């Protein structure tokens, strides 16, 4: 696998071609090979624009490789080149690979701002390269298993190769959040808590995110910012993420057990090679700007303080008080800079975003905000955690007996069978569902290209009998999607359709019913 990021506005003059490379993995490949990959990608982008000027190229299937494209920002492209083999032809979903690229970009923007703004700030490209290489290196190892017994966390690193999303992950949906279902009383308590948090911050433009376990309870952020912050919280901030030896039941993708050390050392060495290559070229620049590279995806760098607030040494310490510096994140739509304050009580995690512009004295002023939160909201947080814990059904809370399912709605919220239950499915069932999802994605793209509101909202139903006799079903209706596997060999198509109807009526308010 090769992964590269390049800027079409740079390196257009002869002899300056290297300037367009912002990131390349593996970094130890010769520059001639890197330029060859990027040159081919650039040519494919230009060629496909002739036939589709309004819709960017997403994938090119060659005999030996798949080229997956994502235009992260204007003229800044992320490209993944995946080798084809007998296993990978049926294993990788192109849509899942594009979502990996989107997630990398959204997390990078969350902590560093847009790539274009960094290039405008420092035009040689040294600044953004010094941040991209360690960030993506950490991202690729971010889902490293916390213990050998943990089979639920997604790990890109298996053996000496990157473990890409495969057919095993077809009942998972990246780029969505998983919500906790709460009762009326708990919902009222959560809403009251959010109002108290806003009042304690002393500004009307603050935002909050409330999580229980690894599930979202409440958000006041935009959908894009919610997904970015939720993803980071599940990776680094929730109780499961902080407890390094605990087994996690999270809805993130699973992988097969394998040796982690060789792959981790491989990718780490790759990062060090890139550092040597580019820092030798931009060493004077780094010294001049005194630029300290922050690595927010580093393992085991967050801890819970005595006051309940989470802290990290990733961003250094405040000179005056020697306390950990509070991280600053960027909102995607407005690019507004916000302090990220995270508080944790048992299974409850609360993230409060406070505008940097509203805090006059930096860490000292922010400590006053935290003090106000503790004074005004402590009891509320205790009550909310207690109510949510009482209503919590455990890691199998959303398991439905006899069904293995994935439900995705138009608000980018997903719910799925627990990973431990999905692991019981046969390989043939998962392969059939993976192919079925590719067909649904193709139909969605055709509807999108037609620019017809009728086509975009059209209903779709596909039922496939897998080789092992399982029924694999997909239904789309009113912007929502349902994927399901039924493995009872005696089931007929009529029985399978009736099972979907019962599921839809009971758990989806009849959205997918055919009546």
Secondary structure, 3 states (H helix, E strand, C coil): CEEEEEECCCCCCCCCHHHHEEEEECCCCCHHHHHHHHHHHHHHHHHHHHHCCCCCCCEEECCCEEEEEEEEECCEEEEEEEECCCCHHHHCCHHHHHHHHHHHHHHHHHHHCCHHHHHHHCCCCHHHHHHHHHHHHHHHCCCCCCCCCCCCCCCCEECCEECCCCHHHCCCCCCCECECCCCHHHHHHHHHHHHHHHHHHCCCCCEEEEEECCEEEEECCCHHHHHHHHHHHHHHHCHHHHCCCCCCCCCCCCCCCCCCHHHHHHHHHHHHHHHHHHHHHHHHHHHHHCCCCCCCCCCCCEEECCCCEEEECCCCECCCCCCECCCEEECCCCCCEEEEEEEEECCEEEEEEEEHHHCCCCHHHHHHHHHHHHHHHHHHHHHHHHHHHHHCCCCCCCCCCCCEEEEECCCCEEEECCHHHHCCCCHHHHHHHHHHHHHHHHHHHHHHHCCCHHHHCCCEEEEEECCCCCEEEEEEECCEEEEEEECCCCCCHHHHHHHHHHHHHHHCCCCCCCC
